[in-house]
Amino acid sequence: MRLITCIATVLFGVSSLTSCIKNDIPYPVVELAILSYEGVGFRSEIDPLKQTVTLHLEETTDPTAVEVTSATVTEQATTSRPLTGLFDMRAPLQVTLSLYQDYLWTIRAVQPIERYFTVRGQVGATEIDTESRTATVYVAKGTNLQQIEVQTLKLGPAEVTTMTPSKEELKDFRSVRYVYLNYPALKGTTERWQLYVRETDVKVQLTQVDAWATVAYLYGAAQEGTKVGFRYRRAGTTLWNEAPQVEQSGGVFTTRITGLEPESEYEFVAYSNEDESPVVSRQTEQVVPLHNGGFEEWCTIDDIVYPFKDADSPYWATGNVGASIVNVTLTEAVTDIRPGSSGKVAARLTSKYASVLGVGKFAAGNLYIGKYVRNDGTNGIVHFGRPFTARPVALRGWMKYNLGLIDRIQHLPPGETLEVGDPDTGMIYIALGDWSPSVYGGTAESPIEIATRRIQETAFDPHSEAVIGYGELALHESVGEWTEFTIPIEYVATDRIPTHLMIVCSASRLGDYFTGSTKSVMWVDDFELVYE
């Protein structure tokens, strides 16, 4: 009886104690994100730091009825509204992702529309102001403004816009002319544009000079139909050189001059018939070589192989730090060099499946400019890029490749439909841009963060606004012998100067998604940046 009493007292005490305990155990912090967003008539761009999804609509896409066919979010997260269906994207949509905490995301749309307005005998380029909805062209002084011939006119989305009056009805431009547009996004209303044709005394202008290391891009303005061109010379010399292959479109003309000397001053002039523009001087840029492009510098620290001379001089990086958890080396120096090389070693990148105690992951053989930051469990966090302000025109190098059939699939990017047994793909790409670490998650040294745990959010996007120049070589078959390659770099503008350079080599292009073939191997040697 006494024993029973004691037990009852203990149970009562526990019960009483339990009733007074507060639940102070914090919920885990799980960052919630929209991982993919796909549909018809747009390309999506996901920014996990700003928590935004930007839909880049095609011109013909009706922004009042944008069709989203698929969307994925962080596992177990719920959304405050459906993410698929038809949406009116004329205004941003707000959606809250919830699990243990709430995360507010914004989905917005942008729709670039190509607009133009040109007339016969035009001088220079058209000025278009989308905010005030005005378009202005210039013609030579003395032109009869009552008999203007409009050659092209497009102010709304292609194929879906009606315009009143038509361009054939627009002739008298002694004063402003108004045109009225109607297209689906206006929902029955109209959009009014003001068109101006104005006289100018300007005969010819050199409107822009972009001098790189050995090439220069020139832009001029003159009256349509005149004989136009450019001349250039090294400062301090008297003989002018004629610029080759001038392209003229209406009142503007351009050219690309090659064969210039780096770090030298040149003079440029544009002409139209007998008229010349004022002379413009520019200094060409430096030719900056690629650091350790021959892959001769290697070291081993704590049994991990690194593609640099020592810990004080990192530039290139690999996934060897992550693979070292299971005692695997993905990328290493080998004496199998390309024919004619002055070096002693090349780099071999081997895709592998690494496991310990039955737990493992696929890892692609890789080599990139940047830094391996840290392991995140069985995932990795890397930073791409190094400071760089020169503007090469191509990446040249040597490679060979053994293509394997895919035997490991963990994740796939949106839109990919690969299956086990499909061919793998090797990839080499180069990008120059002005990425900000506050936007892309990295550091001032290496501004682009790639986190494989959140690869759908952080995967590198060659179409992002920060990319200035990009080129790639995709390997869809084996290359048994050392082969030289050249990757041209396509620049979005000739006047933007990059802040960083990145080069990435991967034996399996979807290695960031832990997808590829354990039979894929890439060898690379003697990379160099080409400036002419």
MARLOFI-397678 format. One line per 2 residues: their letters; for each residue x, y, z of C-alpha. Coordinates in pm, 1 decimal, always signed. Layout:
# residues N
a = X:Y:Z ~ ...
END
This chain:
# residues 532
mr = +0.0:+0.0:+0.0 ~ +279.9:+233.2:+84.8
li = +449.0:+147.5:-247.8 ~ +137.8:+234.9:-441.0
tc = +111.3:+569.4:-264.0 ~ +468.2:+654.5:-350.0
ia = +413.0:+569.4:-718.1 ~ +97.1:+780.0:-726.5
tv = +282.7:+1071.8:-573.7 ~ +559.1:+1045.4:-830.4
lf = +311.2:+1030.1:-1119.5 ~ +121.5:+1328.8:-984.6
gv = +444.3:+1518.6:-950.3 ~ +540.5:+1444.4:-1309.1
ss = +195.0:+1543.4:-1427.1 ~ +209.6:+1869.0:-1237.6
lt = +556.9:+1944.2:-1366.4 ~ +448.4:+1871.2:-1723.7
sc = +155.4:+2107.6:-1700.4 ~ +393.1:+2393.9:-1612.2
ik = +657.7:+2330.3:-1881.5 ~ +657.6:+2582.4:-2167.4
nd = +727.5:+2459.5:-2519.1 ~ +1047.7:+2660.5:-2566.6
ip = +1198.3:+2423.8:-2823.5 ~ +1239.5:+2639.2:-3137.4
yp = +1112.6:+2523.0:-3471.1 ~ +1388.8:+2444.9:-3719.1
vv = +1468.4:+2722.2:-3967.4 ~ +1399.0:+2595.7:-4318.4
el = +1445.4:+2850.0:-4596.8 ~ +1157.5:+2811.3:-4838.5
ai = +1188.3:+2891.0:-5205.4 ~ +1027.7:+2855.7:-5543.6
ls = +1263.4:+2614.2:-5719.1 ~ +1124.5:+2610.9:-6072.8
ye = +855.4:+2793.7:-6265.9 ~ +770.4:+2681.5:-6620.2
gv = +501.8:+2763.0:-6869.6 ~ +409.1:+2878.7:-7218.6
gf = +555.5:+3187.3:-7380.5 ~ +807.2:+3293.8:-7117.1
rs = +1145.2:+3223.0:-6959.8 ~ +1165.3:+3234.1:-6579.8
ei = +1449.4:+3378.7:-6372.3 ~ +1452.8:+3292.0:-6000.7
dp = +1636.4:+3514.6:-5750.1 ~ +1644.2:+3335.6:-5410.4
lk = +1805.3:+3631.6:-5231.8 ~ +1537.3:+3878.6:-5337.8
qt = +1272.1:+3604.1:-5325.4 ~ +1143.2:+3692.0:-5670.1
vt = +1051.2:+3506.0:-5987.1 ~ +1075.3:+3715.4:-6301.5
lh = +889.6:+3596.1:-6609.7 ~ +1047.5:+3720.8:-6932.3
le = +746.3:+3715.3:-7162.9 ~ +773.4:+3671.6:-7535.8
et = +629.1:+3955.2:-7742.3 ~ +329.0:+3754.8:-7851.7
td = +243.1:+3632.2:-7501.5 ~ -74.1:+3787.9:-7364.3
pt = +27.9:+3924.0:-7020.4 ~ -335.0:+3904.1:-6905.6
av = -341.1:+3525.7:-6953.5 ~ +3.3:+3380.9:-6883.3
ev = -7.7:+3001.8:-6864.9 ~ +206.9:+2840.4:-6594.8
ts = +222.4:+2464.1:-6644.6 ~ +452.6:+2354.3:-6361.0
at = +613.0:+2491.5:-6047.9 ~ +810.8:+2333.9:-5765.4
vt = +886.5:+2464.1:-5417.6 ~ +1094.5:+2348.8:-5123.0
eq = +981.3:+2006.8:-5002.9 ~ +685.4:+2013.2:-4757.6
at = +625.1:+2386.7:-4810.3 ~ +267.3:+2501.9:-4864.1
ts = +167.2:+2801.2:-5075.6 ~ -90.8:+3068.3:-5007.6
rp = -219.7:+3049.8:-5363.4 ~ -193.8:+2810.8:-5659.4
lt = +123.7:+2848.4:-5860.9 ~ -2.5:+2695.1:-6184.8
gl = -284.2:+2799.9:-6414.6 ~ -365.3:+3119.8:-6605.1
fd = -253.9:+3447.2:-6446.0 ~ -294.0:+3816.1:-6523.1
mr = +66.7:+3932.3:-6494.9 ~ +13.0:+4302.7:-6558.5
ap = +76.3:+4345.1:-6185.6 ~ +307.3:+4137.3:-5961.2
lq = +165.1:+3839.9:-5771.6 ~ +245.7:+3775.0:-5406.4
vt = +267.8:+3421.9:-5268.6 ~ +358.5:+3309.6:-4917.1
ls = +550.6:+2984.9:-4869.0 ~ +495.2:+2829.6:-4526.5
ly = +638.0:+2549.5:-4317.8 ~ +780.4:+2646.6:-3981.2
qd = +815.7:+3006.2:-4094.7 ~ +658.8:+3217.0:-4369.7
yl = +846.4:+3347.3:-4672.9 ~ +688.2:+3606.7:-4900.5
wt = +779.0:+3567.0:-5268.0 ~ +695.1:+3794.4:-5559.9
ir = +620.4:+3677.2:-5912.9 ~ +644.2:+3952.3:-6173.4
av = +654.3:+3974.3:-6550.4 ~ +855.4:+4183.9:-6792.5
qp = +785.0:+4194.5:-7163.7 ~ +1052.5:+4351.7:-7383.7
ie = +893.8:+4485.6:-7702.8 ~ +1098.7:+4570.5:-8008.4
ry = +993.9:+4917.4:-8126.9 ~ +1109.5:+5108.6:-8430.7
ft = +1018.5:+5409.9:-8644.8 ~ +1226.0:+5499.6:-8949.9
vr = +1180.4:+5730.7:-9248.9 ~ +1356.3:+5768.7:-9583.0
gq = +1652.0:+6006.2:-9566.0 ~ +1677.6:+5972.9:-9188.0
vg = +1983.5:+6110.3:-9006.9 ~ +2108.8:+5895.7:-8718.7
at = +1912.7:+5665.1:-8492.2 ~ +1553.2:+5699.2:-8378.7
ei = +1490.1:+5821.5:-8023.4 ~ +1216.3:+5621.5:-7853.2
dt = +1088.0:+5706.4:-7504.9 ~ +854.7:+5433.8:-7378.9
es = +752.1:+5627.1:-7067.5 ~ +628.6:+5931.9:-7255.9
rt = +536.8:+5719.1:-7559.9 ~ +721.6:+5935.5:-7805.7
at = +932.4:+5842.6:-8107.9 ~ +1151.1:+6102.2:-8280.9
vy = +1350.9:+6083.2:-8604.4 ~ +1575.9:+6344.7:-8763.2
va = +1612.5:+6444.4:-9127.2 ~ +1843.6:+6684.5:-9306.9
kg = +1757.4:+7053.9:-9288.3 ~ +1541.5:+7157.3:-9580.8
tn = +1358.0:+6825.1:-9609.6 ~ +991.9:+6860.5:-9716.2
lq = +808.3:+6754.4:-9397.7 ~ +480.3:+6724.9:-9589.0
qi = +613.5:+6434.6:-9796.4 ~ +785.6:+6211.9:-9541.6
ev = +800.4:+5844.7:-9637.8 ~ +768.5:+5622.8:-9332.1
qt = +968.9:+5307.9:-9399.4 ~ +911.0:+5106.8:-9082.6
lk = +684.0:+5154.4:-8782.6 ~ +628.3:+4910.5:-8497.5
lg = +536.1:+5027.2:-8148.1 ~ +346.4:+4732.5:-7997.6
pa = +386.1:+4355.2:-7961.9 ~ +443.2:+4166.6:-8285.8
ev = +148.6:+3999.6:-8460.9 ~ -114.9:+4106.8:-8207.7
tt = -115.8:+4486.6:-8243.1 ~ -349.4:+4695.1:-8456.8
mt = -250.2:+5055.6:-8531.4 ~ -444.1:+5360.3:-8647.4
ps = -355.1:+5529.4:-8876.2 ~ -132.5:+5289.4:-9070.9
ke = +222.2:+5384.7:-9161.9 ~ +113.9:+5437.6:-9526.3
el = -126.0:+5710.0:-9411.8 ~ +144.6:+5901.6:-9223.9
kd = +309.6:+6159.0:-9452.2 ~ +265.9:+6514.1:-9323.2
fr = +495.8:+6569.4:-9023.3 ~ +492.4:+6947.4:-9001.9
sv = +358.9:+6888.7:-8651.3 ~ +332.8:+6591.5:-8418.2
ry = +138.8:+6291.9:-8548.4 ~ -52.8:+6061.0:-8316.7
vy = -98.0:+5686.9:-8362.4 ~ -328.2:+5466.7:-8154.4
ln = -246.5:+5107.2:-8065.3 ~ -468.0:+4823.9:-7954.4
yp = -347.3:+4480.9:-7835.4 ~ -472.1:+4217.4:-7585.7
al = -301.8:+4357.4:-7276.7 ~ -494.6:+4684.0:-7317.1
kg = -826.9:+4500.7:-7280.0 ~ -1028.3:+4721.4:-7514.7
tt = -849.7:+5048.7:-7438.2 ~ -598.2:+5223.8:-7662.6
er = -240.9:+5342.8:-7625.8 ~ -146.3:+5677.2:-7783.7
wq = +202.0:+5743.0:-7925.5 ~ +344.1:+6072.1:-8050.3
ly = +561.9:+6067.4:-8362.6 ~ +798.7:+6352.7:-8448.1
vr = +1013.3:+6423.5:-8754.6 ~ +1260.9:+6706.0:-8690.8
et = +1526.5:+6876.4:-8898.8 ~ +1894.3:+6878.5:-8803.8
dv = +2212.6:+7048.4:-8925.2 ~ +2424.9:+6747.8:-8828.6
kv = +2589.0:+6583.1:-9130.7 ~ +2778.1:+6299.7:-8957.0
ql = +2858.1:+6190.8:-8601.7 ~ +3089.7:+5936.8:-8441.7
tq = +2843.1:+5835.9:-8173.3 ~ +3035.7:+5563.0:-7988.7
vd = +3387.2:+5414.7:-7977.0 ~ +3454.9:+5099.5:-7774.6
aw = +3824.5:+5013.0:-7783.3 ~ +3919.6:+4670.4:-7645.1
at = +4271.9:+4524.8:-7645.3 ~ +4316.8:+4458.7:-8018.0
va = +3971.8:+4537.1:-8159.4 ~ +3751.6:+4846.5:-8165.0
yl = +3379.7:+4885.5:-8229.1 ~ +3272.3:+5210.3:-8396.9
yg = +2921.2:+5352.8:-8429.8 ~ +2822.5:+5644.7:-8651.2
aa = +2520.3:+5848.8:-8758.2 ~ +2459.0:+6020.6:-9093.2
qe = +2188.8:+6071.7:-9352.4 ~ +2058.4:+5753.1:-9506.2
gt = +2182.6:+5696.9:-9860.0 ~ +2512.0:+5883.4:-9827.6
kv = +2854.2:+5722.6:-9862.7 ~ +2964.3:+5654.8:-9505.2
gf = +3260.9:+5497.0:-9331.2 ~ +3529.4:+5527.9:-9065.9
ry = +3901.3:+5599.1:-9063.9 ~ +4152.4:+5531.7:-8789.4
rr = +4521.4:+5571.8:-8713.6 ~ +4762.8:+5526.7:-8427.7
ag = +4813.1:+5853.2:-8239.1 ~ +5124.6:+6037.0:-8357.1
tt = +5102.6:+5904.4:-8714.3 ~ +4967.1:+6089.6:-9017.4
lw = +4830.8:+5813.6:-9242.6 ~ +4463.5:+5725.8:-9197.0
ne = +4344.6:+5365.4:-9244.3 ~ +4004.8:+5289.3:-9393.3
ap = +3784.3:+5074.3:-9170.4 ~ +3665.0:+4759.4:-9349.5
qv = +3316.8:+4607.4:-9376.9 ~ +3103.4:+4898.3:-9265.4
eq = +2740.7:+4798.1:-9209.2 ~ +2474.0:+5063.2:-9268.2
sg = +2110.7:+5051.2:-9160.8 ~ +1910.2:+5363.2:-9226.2
gv = +2086.3:+5656.5:-9064.3 ~ +2330.6:+5452.8:-8853.2
ft = +2642.9:+5258.7:-8946.7 ~ +2894.4:+5041.3:-8759.7
tr = +3219.7:+4851.8:-8801.1 ~ +3462.1:+4629.4:-8613.5
it = +3833.1:+4708.8:-8651.3 ~ +4090.8:+4437.3:-8573.4
gl = +4469.1:+4423.3:-8551.2 ~ +4517.0:+4709.4:-8304.1
ep = +4805.4:+4716.2:-8058.0 ~ +4719.0:+4672.6:-7689.0
es = +4773.9:+4965.6:-7451.3 ~ +4808.5:+5212.4:-7738.8
ey = +4629.6:+5535.2:-7825.1 ~ +4431.4:+5551.4:-8148.4
ef = +4231.8:+5821.3:-8325.8 ~ +3899.7:+5758.1:-8499.4
va = +3676.3:+5960.5:-8731.3 ~ +3346.1:+5897.7:-8911.2
ys = +3260.5:+6042.9:-9251.2 ~ +2957.6:+6091.7:-9475.4
ne = +3036.2:+6191.2:-9833.6 ~ +3281.8:+6481.4:-9787.6
de = +3182.4:+6559.7:-9428.5 ~ +3379.2:+6431.4:-9127.5
sp = +3305.6:+6407.7:-8756.9 ~ +3539.8:+6544.0:-8491.3
vv = +3831.8:+6310.0:-8414.2 ~ +3790.9:+6085.3:-8108.2
sr = +4091.4:+5933.1:-7922.4 ~ +4083.7:+5608.6:-7726.0
qt = +4340.6:+5395.6:-7540.6 ~ +4322.8:+5022.1:-7610.5
eq = +4310.6:+4781.5:-7317.0 ~ +4564.5:+4535.4:-7179.1
vv = +4595.9:+4175.6:-7292.6 ~ +4549.0:+3985.5:-6966.1
pl = +4664.3:+3620.3:-6976.8 ~ +4470.3:+3341.0:-6810.3
hn = +4626.8:+3245.1:-6477.7 ~ +4756.2:+2884.4:-6474.9
gg = +4590.6:+2816.6:-6808.6 ~ +4836.5:+2533.1:-6868.4
fe = +4729.3:+2363.0:-6543.1 ~ +5090.0:+2321.9:-6431.7
ew = +5035.7:+2435.6:-6072.0 ~ +4915.5:+2171.0:-5824.1
ct = +4957.4:+2100.8:-5455.0 ~ +4829.8:+1856.4:-5193.7
id = +4708.1:+1983.8:-4855.6 ~ +4576.0:+1737.9:-4595.2
di = +4558.2:+1468.0:-4863.8 ~ +4337.0:+1685.4:-5088.1
vy = +4459.9:+1772.1:-5439.0 ~ +4427.2:+2138.6:-5538.3
pf = +4485.8:+2302.2:-5882.0 ~ +4713.1:+2579.5:-5753.4
kd = +5070.7:+2617.9:-5635.2 ~ +5000.3:+2672.8:-5265.6
ad = +4731.3:+2787.4:-5025.2 ~ +4838.5:+3150.9:-5073.2
sp = +4771.1:+3153.3:-5449.3 ~ +4430.7:+2993.1:-5521.3
yw = +4262.0:+3071.2:-5853.0 ~ +4117.2:+2750.8:-5995.7
at = +3919.4:+2507.5:-5780.1 ~ +3759.9:+2161.5:-5793.8
gn = +3510.7:+1946.6:-5605.6 ~ +3791.2:+1747.4:-5447.6
vg = +3724.3:+1899.5:-5104.0 ~ +3371.5:+1758.6:-5100.2
as = +3477.5:+1424.6:-5245.5 ~ +3750.1:+1391.6:-4981.5
iv = +3480.2:+1299.5:-4728.5 ~ +3479.7:+955.2:-4887.1
nv = +3848.8:+958.4:-4985.1 ~ +3787.3:+1024.8:-5355.4
tl = +3977.7:+1256.2:-5590.5 ~ +3779.2:+1379.6:-5888.3
te = +4030.0:+1610.0:-6057.4 ~ +4406.8:+1566.1:-6068.2
av = +4724.3:+1630.1:-6265.8 ~ +4832.3:+1367.0:-6518.6
td = +5136.0:+1342.5:-6745.6 ~ +4915.9:+1272.2:-7049.9
ir = +4967.3:+1615.8:-7206.4 ~ +4853.0:+1747.0:-7542.6
pg = +5096.9:+1716.3:-7835.2 ~ +5343.7:+2003.0:-7855.6
ss = +5274.3:+2134.8:-7508.7 ~ +5559.4:+2305.6:-7325.9
gk = +5412.4:+2188.9:-6997.5 ~ +5457.0:+1867.1:-6807.4
va = +5103.2:+1790.4:-6688.0 ~ +4739.0:+1828.3:-6787.1
ar = +4418.9:+1804.3:-6580.7 ~ +4200.4:+1493.6:-6575.7
lt = +3839.3:+1526.6:-6458.4 ~ +3669.5:+1196.6:-6367.5
sk = +3303.6:+1159.2:-6272.4 ~ +3254.5:+911.4:-5987.8
ya = +2998.1:+769.8:-5748.8 ~ +3146.9:+795.7:-5403.2
sv = +2994.9:+620.3:-5099.5 ~ +3076.4:+518.6:-4745.9
lg = +2874.1:+282.0:-4528.8 ~ +2622.3:+254.8:-4809.7
vg = +2559.0:+630.6:-4831.7 ~ +2694.1:+820.3:-5128.0
kf = +2640.8:+1055.7:-5418.5 ~ +2743.5:+1102.9:-5776.5
aa = +3005.2:+1373.1:-5832.3 ~ +3120.4:+1510.1:-6165.4
gn = +3486.4:+1559.2:-6244.3 ~ +3514.8:+1935.9:-6252.0
ly = +3752.1:+2231.4:-6270.0 ~ +3648.1:+2595.6:-6239.6
ig = +3769.4:+2945.0:-6165.3 ~ +3658.4:+3024.1:-5813.6
ky = +3658.4:+2867.5:-5469.2 ~ +3516.0:+2560.5:-5299.7
vr = +3366.5:+2720.5:-4988.1 ~ +3255.7:+2432.4:-4766.7
nd = +3069.7:+2106.0:-4738.2 ~ +2701.7:+2120.3:-4651.8
gt = +2640.3:+1766.7:-4533.7 ~ +2676.8:+1559.5:-4848.6
ng = +2624.7:+1873.8:-5057.5 ~ +2867.3:+2148.4:-5145.1
iv = +2878.4:+2527.5:-5163.8 ~ +3107.9:+2684.6:-5422.4
hf = +3176.1:+3036.9:-5541.9 ~ +3240.6:+3104.7:-5911.0
gr = +3455.0:+3379.5:-6062.4 ~ +3766.9:+3588.3:-6004.8
pf = +3820.5:+3963.2:-6063.2 ~ +3882.7:+4041.4:-6430.4
ta = +3818.8:+4351.9:-6643.0 ~ +3964.6:+4262.6:-6985.4
rp = +3750.9:+4159.2:-7283.6 ~ +3882.4:+3855.6:-7473.7
va = +3696.3:+3742.2:-7783.1 ~ +3738.7:+3365.6:-7735.4
lr = +3870.5:+3084.7:-7516.0 ~ +4113.7:+2846.3:-7685.4
gw = +4244.0:+2519.4:-7543.9 ~ +4292.1:+2147.5:-7583.8
mk = +4072.8:+1863.4:-7462.2 ~ +3976.8:+1502.1:-7506.1
yn = +3673.7:+1328.0:-7365.9 ~ +3533.4:+986.6:-7288.8
lg = +3153.2:+1000.6:-7292.0 ~ +2970.7:+752.1:-7071.3
li = +2605.6:+652.6:-7052.8 ~ +2416.9:+806.8:-6763.2
dr = +2398.5:+568.6:-6468.9 ~ +2317.3:+812.9:-6186.9
iq = +2019.2:+1048.7:-6173.0 ~ +1929.5:+1232.2:-5853.1
hl = +1785.6:+1561.6:-5977.8 ~ +1715.3:+1720.3:-6315.2
pp = +1670.2:+2084.7:-6418.4 ~ +1321.1:+2189.3:-6523.0
ge = +1247.0:+2068.1:-6873.2 ~ +1509.0:+1788.8:-6875.9
tl = +1382.4:+1438.4:-6950.4 ~ +1699.5:+1229.3:-6926.9
ev = +1686.9:+863.6:-6833.6 ~ +1943.0:+606.7:-6723.4
gd = +2123.1:+484.9:-7034.4 ~ +2110.6:+819.9:-7216.6
pd = +2445.4:+969.7:-7323.1 ~ +2615.8:+1203.3:-7080.7
tg = +2745.1:+1544.6:-7196.9 ~ +3075.0:+1713.0:-7121.2
mi = +3076.3:+2089.5:-7088.0 ~ +3329.1:+2373.7:-7103.7
yi = +3200.5:+2729.1:-7077.6 ~ +3332.3:+3078.3:-7021.7
al = +3142.8:+3380.6:-6890.5 ~ +3232.1:+3741.4:-6817.9
gd = +2999.5:+3963.6:-6621.3 ~ +2942.3:+4223.0:-6352.7
ws = +2783.3:+4000.5:-6089.3 ~ +2718.9:+4161.2:-5751.5
ps = +2776.2:+3936.5:-5448.3 ~ +2476.4:+4096.7:-5276.6
vy = +2258.1:+3963.8:-5557.8 ~ +2433.2:+3637.3:-5644.8
gg = +2531.9:+3528.9:-5293.7 ~ +2912.2:+3510.0:-5318.2
ta = +3192.3:+3744.9:-5219.1 ~ +3367.1:+4040.3:-5380.9
es = +3640.3:+3798.5:-5492.6 ~ +3406.9:+3525.6:-5625.4
pi = +3055.3:+3669.2:-5648.8 ~ +2840.5:+3375.4:-5767.7
ei = +2731.1:+3117.4:-5511.0 ~ +2624.6:+2770.9:-5625.5
at = +2473.9:+2559.8:-5346.6 ~ +2392.3:+2204.9:-5457.0
rr = +2139.7:+2161.5:-5176.8 ~ +1945.8:+2444.8:-5344.2
iq = +2061.4:+2383.2:-5699.5 ~ +1725.6:+2465.9:-5857.8
et = +1757.0:+2816.3:-5711.1 ~ +2129.5:+2876.7:-5743.3
af = +2224.5:+2708.7:-6072.9 ~ +2428.2:+2938.4:-6296.7
dp = +2213.7:+3125.5:-6547.6 ~ +2397.9:+3236.3:-6865.7
hs = +2098.3:+3457.7:-6949.1 ~ +2104.7:+3664.2:-6630.0
ea = +2129.8:+4041.7:-6658.0 ~ +2482.0:+4038.2:-6512.0
vi = +2626.9:+3823.2:-6792.7 ~ +2814.0:+4040.3:-7045.4
gy = +2986.1:+3771.1:-7253.1 ~ +2929.9:+3394.7:-7276.6
ge = +3041.2:+3096.1:-7483.3 ~ +3023.4:+2718.3:-7442.0
la = +3139.8:+2390.4:-7587.4 ~ +2907.4:+2093.8:-7527.3
lh = +3058.5:+1749.9:-7592.5 ~ +2797.0:+1501.5:-7712.3
es = +3037.8:+1229.5:-7819.9 ~ +3375.8:+1091.4:-7720.2
vg = +3690.7:+1263.9:-7847.1 ~ +3965.2:+1001.4:-7835.3
ew = +4264.5:+1218.3:-7925.1 ~ +4380.7:+1554.2:-7799.3
te = +4184.6:+1814.5:-7999.6 ~ +4220.1:+2190.5:-8009.4
ft = +3902.8:+2395.3:-7964.2 ~ +3804.6:+2762.0:-7976.3
ip = +3495.6:+2894.2:-7799.5 ~ +3384.1:+3235.3:-7935.6
ie = +3248.8:+3469.2:-7668.7 ~ +2919.7:+3637.4:-7755.1
yv = +2887.7:+3979.0:-7589.4 ~ +2552.1:+4143.5:-7521.1
at = +2708.2:+4490.4:-7558.0 ~ +3045.6:+4629.0:-7663.7
dr = +3049.7:+4911.8:-7407.8 ~ +3004.8:+4707.9:-7087.5
ip = +3322.3:+4622.7:-6895.2 ~ +3316.5:+4301.9:-6687.7
th = +3423.7:+4279.1:-6326.6 ~ +3477.8:+3901.3:-6312.4
lm = +3570.5:+3600.6:-6524.5 ~ +3454.1:+3244.3:-6481.9
iv = +3546.8:+2925.9:-6668.3 ~ +3388.4:+2591.5:-6584.0
cs = +3484.9:+2244.3:-6710.3 ~ +3275.8:+1939.7:-6621.0
as = +3293.2:+1579.5:-6734.2 ~ +2915.4:+1563.8:-6667.7
rl = +2725.5:+1883.6:-6737.7 ~ +2455.3:+1803.5:-6479.2
gd = +2701.6:+1724.2:-6204.8 ~ +2552.1:+2002.6:-5990.5
yf = +2231.4:+1798.6:-5995.5 ~ +2421.9:+1479.1:-5904.7
tg = +2336.0:+1338.2:-6245.0 ~ +2573.4:+1185.3:-6500.4
st = +2787.7:+886.2:-6586.0 ~ +3065.8:+726.9:-6381.3
ks = +3234.0:+646.1:-6713.2 ~ +3271.2:+1010.5:-6821.2
vm = +3625.5:+1151.4:-6815.2 ~ +3756.0:+1482.0:-6951.4
wv = +4116.8:+1589.5:-7006.4 ~ +4203.1:+1960.4:-7051.6
dd = +4530.7:+2136.8:-7121.4 ~ +4677.1:+2471.1:-7228.1
fe = +4380.1:+2708.3:-7204.5 ~ +4434.8:+3064.4:-7324.3
lv = +4227.3:+3376.9:-7372.0 ~ +4216.7:+3505.3:-7729.2
ye = +4202.4:+3880.1:-7791.4 ~ +4196.7:+3905.2:-8173.3
END
